[in-house]
Amino acid sequence: MTQARSAAIYRMVMPDHICPYGIKARWLLKRRGYRIEDHWLTSRAETDAFKAAHDVKTTPQIFIDGQRIGGHDDLRRFLGLKVRDPDATSYVPVLAVFAVAALLALAVNWLTFAPLIAFVTVERFIAIAMMLLAMLKLQDVDRFATMFLNYDLLARRLPPYGRAYPFLELGAGVLMLTRTLDWLSIPVALAIGGIGAVSVFKAVYLEKRTLKCACVGGSSNVPLGFVSLTENVMMVAMAVWMTAGIH
């Protein structure tokens, strides 16, 4: 029955811009077996005229059996598919960092002929995770530092610390990965990890505040809490580990 249904899509296809949501909507309709009438809006004037005629603010617009469904998200709802909430909290960004860090640690072990499962794997995982998290913060240092002020105890007293934090985390991670200048990397990791752990614990578990974590940069929706605390605990654990001379 679905195979016989028809759909019309009106989407922007211009020399300097092809609407990505139009492409996605067309693909969804094609996968569901609809007969598609693909109407291109090839100029701004044509697009504005279409919007005015149908009293809509955006394109693409999808019609099924003559009935207007709406844009790409409306089509997903019509088809019973999930629509992402841009304001919803998610642990995906930081979990992706940890997963990639684990794979990179295993890859380094493979290339250096080290056992895949060993103490050195844990060391390399933590060091690489620190570097990746620092990289995300460095994409927009000012935005990270601003979000960091919401909960970090030292940054509140010394705002420049928020801007320095990503560089300290990256530097400590590089030195720990290469096991170079332990006398420098250990105290840095211990300090920033310890301050961070206390700050997160105080804000989330004592004050019961609901905040977004700056751990993957200043534009994420990762909630401040267990995962954020894990980042800091890992740094402290790595510093203690190295101090104890465990390999």
Steps between C-alpha positions, in 0.01 A plus 500: 500500500787736585658417166207664318510827695644810343702778655607840375801679639590864444864568580770757425742395227705802400844541342645614834279305740329162511284453807638202699166440671335475160743225407434320827123530460515365143707204621250420775210505256690286251584243766133477599401428141319824417467622143680833518435820311820693560445873451808719499492860622788640297514861619437709810210671327340166415556375855349815655199478267444136599518585871253787458259287297490224761546723806809315620831629633739225394574249229498216417126441514357155446151414377362146517189419299439873468520568874781720630709316757759771563879499509757229559432462874123496437552225245696293752217537750246405231700187424526412870872575522683668785575872474809625676444768763790749467457602864497147642791393718721222370806304608580403141780759441709397800430129450620539141822656630558212740429243228742662255763537774473128574541411133799732464663351810459151355637620165808650668556174686473308175750726325746483789461121541366545853236262641153622410371441852750635751561781748655707221168482313325674788773765518477571130120503505490765772771712337332488159157573651648809666642616168173446314296678766748789494470519121123543527542776755757676280247535217355798688703579809295804598172312486646213699644736762162673538314172558780384731430796730162348585655241728881496518615636836840629389373656177247699701778652708748523213314526165818473283535144633203403285682611186820325608327172590482346149869570442592349837290191429646459150857548620461255786342245266785525246766467768322207664459319169870533423606458866702818470560754780302308761601760756285750307210291368421330831442816709308668217265202458464463875416869544251549217343158554471546874350849477263383229383197696429704812320766293275251322423306819409821683279637220317179413492281810504756782324801350279286270543743211401406144771624268657424165855370502775691323704180469449466123501872425261784563226402257406153621190374677691250714359521854740572781523191715647151503671513161644844576627374833657201323717728283650662807534179699687343206755781504552468875526120473754531219711743704492271804572199280807663351618627837485147637708382205245244384554383139 
